[in-house]
Amino acid sequence: MYYNYIKALHLIFVITWFAGLFYLPRLFIYHIEARKKPKEVANVLIAQFKIMEKRLWYIITWPSAILAILFALWLLYLMPSWLFQSWMLIKLGFVSALLTYHFKTHSMFLKFQKGEETYSSLFMRIWNEGATLLLFVIVFLVILRDELHWLTGILGLTVTAILLMLGIRAYKKVRSKK
């Protein structure tokens, strides 16, 4: 009876969780690049980025992650047969990868808050695409389920990853010319 409401809430919180995972590494990039500014400007920018990062992480990203997981567990409670379907088991594997990504991003967040970050902006641009790749895989698994031909899926993921990396490199070249 409430299945579609629970599913809708799960999807909403997955979207807001990913919004946080997409935007926080972008803030990290700005944070890193602010260090190259004159000291007075850098201090103001870095202080502002720390506030923005903290609010995004604790007010949007973490609550969204928790709520997405709670609604997912509720859906699995209502549909326990999904746990015996290969697409769901594979999806849960990628969700585990997403949680690992989330916790590693949390570790990075703590370093940025303490001023102990050692990452380059290029590294963070590449890191930022991790959430994108996981989103692609998880959404395609859920939508296509058993229709997905695994070889085609792996090829599509590989092509997507290559295109993202080429885009990052092209952007780096364009920025270095300016």
Secondary structure as a PSIPRED ss2 file (coil, helix, strand):
# PSIPRED VFORMAT (PSIPRED V4.0)

   1 M C   1.000  0.000  0.000
   2 Y C   1.000  0.000  0.000
   3 Y H   0.000  1.000  0.000
   4 N H   0.000  1.000  0.000
   5 Y H   0.000  1.000  0.000
   6 I H   0.000  1.000  0.000
   7 K H   0.000  1.000  0.000
   8 A H   0.000  1.000  0.000
   9 L H   0.000  1.000  0.000
  10 H H   0.000  1.000  0.000
  11 L H   0.000  1.000  0.000
  12 I H   0.000  1.000  0.000
  13 F H   0.000  1.000  0.000
  14 V H   0.000  1.000  0.000
  15 I H   0.000  1.000  0.000
  16 T H   0.000  1.000  0.000
  17 W H   0.000  1.000  0.000
  18 F H   0.000  1.000  0.000
  19 A H   0.000  1.000  0.000
  20 G H   0.000  1.000  0.000
  21 L H   0.000  1.000  0.000
  22 F H   0.000  1.000  0.000
  23 Y H   0.000  1.000  0.000
  24 L H   0.000  1.000  0.000
  25 P H   0.000  1.000  0.000
  26 R H   0.000  1.000  0.000
  27 L H   0.000  1.000  0.000
  28 F H   0.000  1.000  0.000
  29 I H   0.000  1.000  0.000
  30 Y H   0.000  1.000  0.000
  31 H H   0.000  1.000  0.000
  32 I H   0.000  1.000  0.000
  33 E H   0.000  1.000  0.000
  34 A H   0.000  1.000  0.000
  35 R C   1.000  0.000  0.000
  36 K C   1.000  0.000  0.000
  37 K C   1.000  0.000  0.000
  38 P C   1.000  0.000  0.000
  39 K H   0.000  1.000  0.000
  40 E H   0.000  1.000  0.000
  41 V H   0.000  1.000  0.000
  42 A H   0.000  1.000  0.000
  43 N H   0.000  1.000  0.000
  44 V H   0.000  1.000  0.000
  45 L H   0.000  1.000  0.000
  46 I H   0.000  1.000  0.000
  47 A H   0.000  1.000  0.000
  48 Q H   0.000  1.000  0.000
  49 F H   0.000  1.000  0.000
  50 K H   0.000  1.000  0.000
  51 I H   0.000  1.000  0.000
  52 M H   0.000  1.000  0.000
  53 E H   0.000  1.000  0.000
  54 K H   0.000  1.000  0.000
  55 R H   0.000  1.000  0.000
  56 L H   0.000  1.000  0.000
  57 W H   0.000  1.000  0.000
  58 Y H   0.000  1.000  0.000
  59 I H   0.000  1.000  0.000
  60 I H   0.000  1.000  0.000
  61 T H   0.000  1.000  0.000
  62 W H   0.000  1.000  0.000
  63 P H   0.000  1.000  0.000
  64 S H   0.000  1.000  0.000
  65 A H   0.000  1.000  0.000
  66 I H   0.000  1.000  0.000
  67 L H   0.000  1.000  0.000
  68 A H   0.000  1.000  0.000
  69 I H   0.000  1.000  0.000
  70 L H   0.000  1.000  0.000
  71 F H   0.000  1.000  0.000
  72 A H   0.000  1.000  0.000
  73 L H   0.000  1.000  0.000
  74 W H   0.000  1.000  0.000
  75 L H   0.000  1.000  0.000
  76 L H   0.000  1.000  0.000
  77 Y H   0.000  1.000  0.000
  78 L H   0.000  1.000  0.000
  79 M C   1.000  0.000  0.000
  80 P H   0.000  1.000  0.000
  81 S H   0.000  1.000  0.000
  82 W H   0.000  1.000  0.000
  83 L H   0.000  1.000  0.000
  84 F H   0.000  1.000  0.000
  85 Q C   1.000  0.000  0.000
  86 S H   0.000  1.000  0.000
  87 W H   0.000  1.000  0.000
  88 M H   0.000  1.000  0.000
  89 L H   0.000  1.000  0.000
  90 I H   0.000  1.000  0.000
  91 K H   0.000  1.000  0.000
  92 L H   0.000  1.000  0.000
  93 G H   0.000  1.000  0.000
  94 F H   0.000  1.000  0.000
  95 V H   0.000  1.000  0.000
  96 S H   0.000  1.000  0.000
  97 A H   0.000  1.000  0.000
  98 L H   0.000  1.000  0.000
  99 L H   0.000  1.000  0.000
 100 T H   0.000  1.000  0.000
 101 Y H   0.000  1.000  0.000
 102 H H   0.000  1.000  0.000
 103 F H   0.000  1.000  0.000
 104 K H   0.000  1.000  0.000
 105 T H   0.000  1.000  0.000
 106 H H   0.000  1.000  0.000
 107 S H   0.000  1.000  0.000
 108 M H   0.000  1.000  0.000
 109 F H   0.000  1.000  0.000
 110 L H   0.000  1.000  0.000
 111 K H   0.000  1.000  0.000
 112 F H   0.000  1.000  0.000
 113 Q H   0.000  1.000  0.000
 114 K H   0.000  1.000  0.000
 115 G C   1.000  0.000  0.000
 116 E C   1.000  0.000  0.000
 117 E C   1.000  0.000  0.000
 118 T C   1.000  0.000  0.000
 119 Y C   1.000  0.000  0.000
 120 S C   1.000  0.000  0.000
 121 S H   0.000  1.000  0.000
 122 L H   0.000  1.000  0.000
 123 F H   0.000  1.000  0.000
 124 M H   0.000  1.000  0.000
 125 R H   0.000  1.000  0.000
 126 I H   0.000  1.000  0.000
 127 W H   0.000  1.000  0.000
 128 N H   0.000  1.000  0.000
 129 E H   0.000  1.000  0.000
 130 G H   0.000  1.000  0.000
 131 A H   0.000  1.000  0.000
 132 T H   0.000  1.000  0.000
 133 L H   0.000  1.000  0.000
 134 L H   0.000  1.000  0.000
 135 L H   0.000  1.000  0.000
 136 F H   0.000  1.000  0.000
 137 V H   0.000  1.000  0.000
 138 I H   0.000  1.000  0.000
 139 V H   0.000  1.000  0.000
 140 F H   0.000  1.000  0.000
 141 L H   0.000  1.000  0.000
 142 V H   0.000  1.000  0.000
 143 I H   0.000  1.000  0.000
 144 L H   0.000  1.000  0.000
 145 R H   0.000  1.000  0.000
 146 D H   0.000  1.000  0.000
 147 E H   0.000  1.000  0.000
 148 L C   1.000  0.000  0.000
 149 H C   1.000  0.000  0.000
 150 W H   0.000  1.000  0.000
 151 L H   0.000  1.000  0.000
 152 T H   0.000  1.000  0.000
 153 G H   0.000  1.000  0.000
 154 I H   0.000  1.000  0.000
 155 L H   0.000  1.000  0.000
 156 G H   0.000  1.000  0.000
 157 L H   0.000  1.000  0.000
 158 T H   0.000  1.000  0.000
 159 V H   0.000  1.000  0.000
 160 T H   0.000  1.000  0.000
 161 A H   0.000  1.000  0.000
 162 I H   0.000  1.000  0.000
 163 L H   0.000  1.000  0.000
 164 L H   0.000  1.000  0.000
 165 M H   0.000  1.000  0.000
 166 L H   0.000  1.000  0.000
 167 G H   0.000  1.000  0.000
 168 I H   0.000  1.000  0.000
 169 R H   0.000  1.000  0.000
 170 A H   0.000  1.000  0.000
 171 Y H   0.000  1.000  0.000
 172 K H   0.000  1.000  0.000
 173 K H   0.000  1.000  0.000
 174 V H   0.000  1.000  0.000
 175 R H   0.000  1.000  0.000
 176 S H   0.000  1.000  0.000
 177 K H   0.000  1.000  0.000
 178 K C   1.000  0.000  0.000
